[in-house]
Amino acid sequence: MADGAGVMCPSYRATRDEKDSTRGRARVLQELANGSAVRGWRAPEVAESLDLCLSCKACSSECPTGVDMATYKAEVLYQRYRHRPRPPAHYSLGWLPRWARLASLAPQAVNRLAAGRLAPLGKRLAGVDERRALPAFASRTFRRWFADHPVATGIRCCCGWTPSPTTSPRRSASPRSRCWKRPAIRCGSPTGGCAAG
C-alpha cells in the first residue's frame, strides 16, 4: 500500500513496521499455509503479525489482489481458540454493548466504582491495562435524550450519527431528511439548515 491517495492499513501507518503491513501479514500466513517457517495456528509469529490488525478492511479495498486480512484474522482466531477459552480482554471488550446497557441503569454508581479503589482489580480481571482510564458513563443515554427531542422535517441537509459502535457521521442531501429540533453541532452547510446531534 502506497502513501498516496486511497486507504492504508491504520496499524501500518502508526508503526511503519513491515510486519504490520498487509504484505508482511500475508507473508506470515503464506509461511503458515506451506509450513516453511511458521508452525501451526498458535505460533507466536501469527499472533504477533495479526495482533494490531483492526479488521477495518482497508487492505481489501487498496490491495490489487483484494487481500482481505480481516477474514484471515477471523479464521486464525477461530482456529487458535477452537475448544479453548479466550483471554479475559476478548470477553470484556466483546460484551461491551451488554456491559454498557447494564451500566446505563445506574451510571453514577458504576462511575464511582470505576474510579474507586476497586478499579485496578476490575481492570486486571477484564484484561485491561491498568494505565488505561475507564470512560465515564453519561447520566442519560442518547436514546432517552433523543426520545425527548422531536424531529423537524423539511430541512434539505442533515448530518446524523449512524447506530453503529464506530458512530461515524453521515450526510444526506435528501429533501425528506430529518434534523433534530435542538442540534448540538452545526456542520457548516452553506444554507445554514444542516445540523447534527
Phi, psi and omega per residue, in radians:
M1 nan 2.244 -3.082
A2 -1.640 2.838 -3.114
D3 -1.466 0.639 -3.137
G4 -1.840 -2.566 3.042
A5 -1.201 2.823 -3.114
G6 1.826 -2.959 -3.055
V7 -1.846 2.745 3.095
M8 -2.507 2.610 3.126
C9 -0.950 2.112 -3.099
P10 -1.079 -0.652 -3.137
S11 -1.212 -0.628 3.071
Y12 -1.173 -0.678 3.107
R13 -1.073 -0.608 -3.117
A14 -1.337 -0.729 -3.031
T15 -1.673 -0.508 -3.041
R16 0.994 0.488 3.127
D17 -1.792 2.270 -3.083
E18 -0.978 -0.592 -3.129
K19 -1.150 -0.346 3.123
D20 -1.663 0.060 3.093
S21 -1.518 2.867 3.088
T22 -1.064 -0.709 3.132
R23 -1.071 -0.782 3.133
G24 -1.125 -0.729 3.121
R25 -1.171 -0.727 3.124
A26 -1.092 -0.645 3.123
R27 -1.107 -0.764 3.117
V28 -1.097 -0.744 3.139
L29 -1.188 -0.571 3.069
Q30 -1.142 -0.733 3.103
E31 -1.153 -0.572 3.062
L32 -1.156 -0.771 -3.092
A33 -1.150 -0.716 -3.113
N34 -1.645 -0.032 3.056
G35 1.212 0.319 -3.073
S36 -1.295 -0.862 -3.077
A37 -2.177 -0.522 -3.092
V38 -1.820 2.235 -3.083
R39 -1.963 1.816 2.991
G40 1.562 2.755 -3.109
W41 -1.089 -0.521 -3.071
R42 -1.639 0.251 3.122
A43 -1.120 2.449 -3.129
P44 -1.061 -0.516 3.121
E45 -1.110 -0.673 -3.141
V46 -1.174 -0.798 3.139
A47 -1.083 -0.750 -3.112
E48 -1.164 -0.687 -3.096
S49 -1.223 -0.565 -3.095
L50 -1.732 -0.057 -3.058
D51 -1.010 -0.758 -3.085
L52 -1.575 -0.003 3.114
C53 -1.164 2.193 -3.109
L54 -1.583 -0.043 -3.064
S55 1.004 0.670 -3.090
C56 -1.480 -0.249 3.136
K57 1.211 0.324 3.029
A58 -1.087 -0.591 -3.125
C59 -1.111 -0.697 -3.090
S60 -1.222 -0.494 3.113
S61 -1.497 -0.444 -3.085
E62 -1.630 -0.612 -3.045
C63 -1.262 2.302 3.138
P64 -1.082 -0.500 3.131
T65 -1.608 -0.041 3.069
G66 1.286 0.572 3.108
V67 -1.073 2.169 -3.125
D68 -1.922 1.567 -3.068
M69 -1.130 -0.503 3.139
A70 -1.083 -0.712 3.112
T71 -1.173 -0.750 3.105
Y72 -1.101 -0.714 3.136
K73 -1.111 -0.725 3.110
A74 -1.051 -0.735 3.126
E75 -1.165 -0.736 3.126
V76 -1.084 -0.783 3.126
L77 -1.124 -0.681 3.103
Y78 -1.075 -0.850 -3.122
Q79 -1.154 -0.662 -3.106
R80 -1.160 -0.741 -3.045
Y81 -1.818 0.218 3.100
R82 -1.086 2.165 -3.124
H83 1.109 0.380 3.107
R84 -2.366 2.604 3.065
P85 -1.266 2.564 3.091
R86 -1.467 2.917 3.065
P87 -1.126 2.671 -3.121
P88 -0.965 -0.616 -3.128
A89 -1.078 -0.584 3.116
H90 -1.090 -0.728 -3.131
Y91 -1.282 -0.781 -3.089
S92 -1.121 -0.706 3.128
L93 -1.406 -0.578 3.104
G94 -1.182 -0.545 3.131
W95 -1.671 0.237 -3.096
L96 -0.923 -0.746 3.092
P97 -1.035 -0.658 3.108
R98 -1.187 -0.779 3.131
W99 -1.066 -0.716 -3.119
A100 -1.142 -0.698 3.096
R101 -1.097 -0.744 3.103
L102 -1.136 -0.745 -3.127
A103 -1.137 -0.503 -3.133
S104 -1.212 -0.241 3.094
L105 -1.294 -0.550 3.123
A106 -2.528 1.183 -3.014
P107 -1.104 -0.645 -3.123
Q108 -1.127 -0.742 3.130
A109 -1.121 -0.744 3.129
V110 -1.115 -0.725 3.124
N111 -1.117 -0.675 3.099
R112 -1.134 -0.753 3.119
L113 -1.121 -0.719 -3.102
A114 -1.192 -0.413 3.139
A115 -1.773 -0.085 -3.063
G116 -1.514 -2.851 -3.076
R117 -1.265 -0.324 3.131
L118 -1.478 -0.112 -3.100
A119 -0.997 -0.820 3.135
P120 -1.062 -0.660 3.113
L121 -1.156 -0.773 3.111
G122 -1.063 -0.730 3.117
K123 -1.120 -0.738 -3.139
R124 -1.095 -0.785 3.134
L125 -1.132 -0.598 -3.117
A126 -1.456 -0.131 -3.127
G127 1.355 0.432 -3.141
V128 -1.772 2.395 3.131
D129 -1.018 2.353 -3.081
E130 -1.160 -0.334 3.112
R131 -1.334 -0.279 -3.141
R132 -1.311 2.384 3.021
A133 -1.535 2.373 3.104
L134 -1.421 2.447 -3.138
P135 -1.237 2.566 3.090
A136 -1.463 2.497 3.107
F137 -1.531 2.427 3.127
A138 -1.207 2.638 -3.135
S139 -1.263 -0.287 -3.129
R140 -2.406 2.306 -3.136
T141 -1.279 2.765 3.119
F142 -1.099 -0.660 3.130
R143 -1.069 -0.735 3.109
R144 -1.145 -0.754 3.124
W145 -1.072 -0.796 -3.096
F146 -1.123 -0.645 3.125
A147 -1.099 -0.518 -3.135
D148 -1.506 -0.076 -3.108
H149 -2.125 1.709 -3.123
P150 -1.082 2.783 -3.121
V151 -1.703 2.703 3.075
A152 -1.900 2.497 -3.133
T153 -1.872 2.949 3.056
G154 1.552 0.104 3.125
I155 -1.618 2.369 -3.002
R156 -1.259 -0.547 -3.045
C157 -2.255 2.387 3.139
C158 -2.530 2.277 3.039
C159 -1.832 2.303 3.124
G160 -2.396 2.987 3.118
W161 -1.765 2.316 -3.140
T162 -1.276 2.584 -3.122
P163 -1.429 0.954 3.135
S164 -2.140 2.857 3.134
P165 -1.064 -0.430 -3.104
T166 -1.564 -0.259 3.101
T167 0.639 1.206 3.069
S168 -1.641 2.500 -3.114
P169 -1.214 2.474 3.102
R170 -2.194 2.565 3.134
R171 -2.013 2.501 3.066
S172 -2.324 2.325 -3.135
A173 -1.797 0.233 -3.114
S174 -1.210 2.417 3.095
P175 -1.119 -0.362 -3.140
R176 -1.578 0.155 3.121
S177 -1.096 2.643 3.129
R178 -2.035 2.457 3.103
C179 -2.141 2.741 3.120
W180 -1.293 2.616 -3.110
K181 -1.098 -0.801 -3.137
R182 -2.030 1.526 -3.087
P183 -1.197 2.539 3.096
A184 -1.501 -0.504 -3.061
I185 -2.374 2.361 2.996
R186 -1.657 2.373 -3.060
C187 -1.733 0.088 3.013
G188 1.485 0.541 3.090
S189 -1.198 2.467 3.124
P190 -1.060 -0.487 3.133
T191 -1.417 -0.253 3.131
G192 1.365 0.046 -3.092
G193 -1.811 0.362 -3.076
C194 -1.887 2.277 -3.088
A195 -2.463 2.745 3.051
A196 -2.297 2.579 3.116
G197 -2.000 nan nan
